[in-house]
Amino acid sequence: MTKVLVAYASKHHSTAEIADAIADELRAHGLDVECLEAGETSAEGYDAVVLGSAMYTGRWLRHARTFLKHNLDALKQVPFWIFTSGPVGENVDKELEEDSKWLEPHHVLGLAESVGVRGHVVFAGRIPEDPHGFIEKAMARNTPEEFRDSRDWDQIRKWGAEIATELGASAQPQT
Ligand SMILES: Cc1cc2nc3c(=O)[nH]c(=O)nc-3n(C[C@H](O)[C@H](O)[C@H](O)COP(=O)(O)O)c2cc1C
């Protein structure tokens, strides 16, 4: 059975939950999936890899960047996808339409493309529920409650299903 790694870097857990949802979707299509923190795993031994990170001030988190840099040779050999989670708040749809340097991890994309990444998607994120420090607390305070979690679970699951299909898994989730 195709063994898939979903690796993620997340500071306040919302990206970890996105990774879990992708992993669940892949499992529902009959794939053998492990979902692990990027700092605690490697791409060795997997037949396909999905790597994701939250964006902070225009960059992926360190553990995801390090995973990518340290696993380039292994990632070259297998189907590989990346996702970014970031934009939040009232204007999230408009932001997602713009090619802003705050949304796209350009250096990461260049590296991922050099090893043949099959796709990259930017998902809307969530304002930290447990904000630390002045900036995070200000973001939480300035974002109305109903705009704090912008994650689109249908879009996330659909992306997982597309990956499963590309990996040749059953097109319909197994029950
Ligand atoms: C201090 C701070 C800086 C952020 N910078 C960006 C950014 O540059 N681009 C972006 O799209 N989102 C940015 N965000 C939004 C986060 O990426 C979003 O809250 C994400 O869902 C957090 O993921 P996590 O819960 O996995 O840590 C920022 C959030 C905070 C608190």
The ligand as an SDF file (V2000), in Angstrom:
LIG
                    3D

 31 33  0  0  0  0  0  0  0  0999 V2000
    2.6830   37.4380   14.3050 C   0  0  0  0  0  0  0  0  0  0  0  0
    1.9500   36.8350   13.1330 C   0  0  0  0  0  0  0  0  0  0  0  0
    2.4590   37.0070   11.8470 C   0  0  0  0  0  0  0  0  0  0  0  0
    1.7770   36.4510   10.7340 C   0  0  0  0  0  0  0  0  0  0  0  0
    2.2840   36.6290    9.4700 N   0  0  0  0  0  0  0  0  0  0  0  0
    1.5990   36.1400    8.3980 C   0  0  0  0  0  0  0  0  0  0  0  0
    2.0880   36.3240    7.0630 C   0  0  0  0  0  0  0  0  0  0  0  0
    3.1230   36.8930    6.8230 O   0  0  0  0  0  0  0  0  0  0  0  0
    1.3460   35.8380    6.0420 N   0  0  0  0  0  0  0  0  0  0  0  0
    0.1690   35.1680    6.2520 C   0  0  0  0  0  0  0  0  0  0  0  0
   -0.4670   34.7610    5.2870 O   0  0  0  0  0  0  0  0  0  0  0  0
   -0.2900   34.9430    7.5170 N   0  0  0  0  0  0  0  0  0  0  0  0
    0.3910   35.4210    8.5810 C   0  0  0  0  0  0  0  0  0  0  0  0
   -0.0770   35.2050    9.8570 N   0  0  0  0  0  0  0  0  0  0  0  0
   -1.2750   34.4000   10.0640 C   0  0  0  0  0  0  0  0  0  0  0  0
   -0.9000   32.9750   10.4660 C   0  0  0  0  0  0  0  0  0  0  0  0
   -0.2090   32.3520    9.4300 O   0  0  0  0  0  0  0  0  0  0  0  0
   -2.1880   32.2020   10.8060 C   0  0  0  0  0  0  0  0  0  0  0  0
   -2.6440   32.7080   12.0430 O   0  0  0  0  0  0  0  0  0  0  0  0
   -1.9590   30.7050   10.8430 C   0  0  0  0  0  0  0  0  0  0  0  0
   -3.2100   30.0520   10.7510 O   0  0  0  0  0  0  0  0  0  0  0  0
   -1.2410   30.2830   12.1060 C   0  0  0  0  0  0  0  0  0  0  0  0
   -0.9830   28.9000   12.0360 O   0  0  0  0  0  0  0  0  0  0  0  0
   -0.6500   28.0160   13.3140 P   0  0  0  0  0  0  0  0  0  0  0  0
   -1.8710   28.0680   14.2220 O   0  0  0  0  0  0  0  0  0  0  0  0
   -0.4350   26.6520   12.7630 O   0  0  0  0  0  0  0  0  0  0  0  0
    0.5730   28.5800   13.9650 O   0  0  0  0  0  0  0  0  0  0  0  0
    0.5860   35.7190   10.9490 C   0  0  0  0  0  0  0  0  0  0  0  0
    0.1020   35.5370   12.2620 C   0  0  0  0  0  0  0  0  0  0  0  0
    0.7660   36.0930   13.3380 C   0  0  0  0  0  0  0  0  0  0  0  0
    0.2090   35.8700   14.7230 C   0  0  0  0  0  0  0  0  0  0  0  0
  1  2  1  0
  2  3  1  0
  2 30  2  0
  3  4  2  0
  4  5  1  0
  4 28  1  0
  5  6  2  0
  6  7  1  0
  6 13  1  0
  7  8  2  0
  7  9  1  0
  9 10  1  0
 10 11  2  0
 10 12  1  0
 12 13  2  0
 13 14  1  0
 14 15  1  0
 14 28  1  0
 15 16  1  0
 16 17  1  0
 16 18  1  0
 18 19  1  0
 18 20  1  0
 20 21  1  0
 20 22  1  0
 22 23  1  0
 23 24  1  0
 24 25  2  0
 24 26  1  0
 24 27  1  0
 28 29  2  0
 29 30  1  0
 30 31  1  0
M  END
$$$$
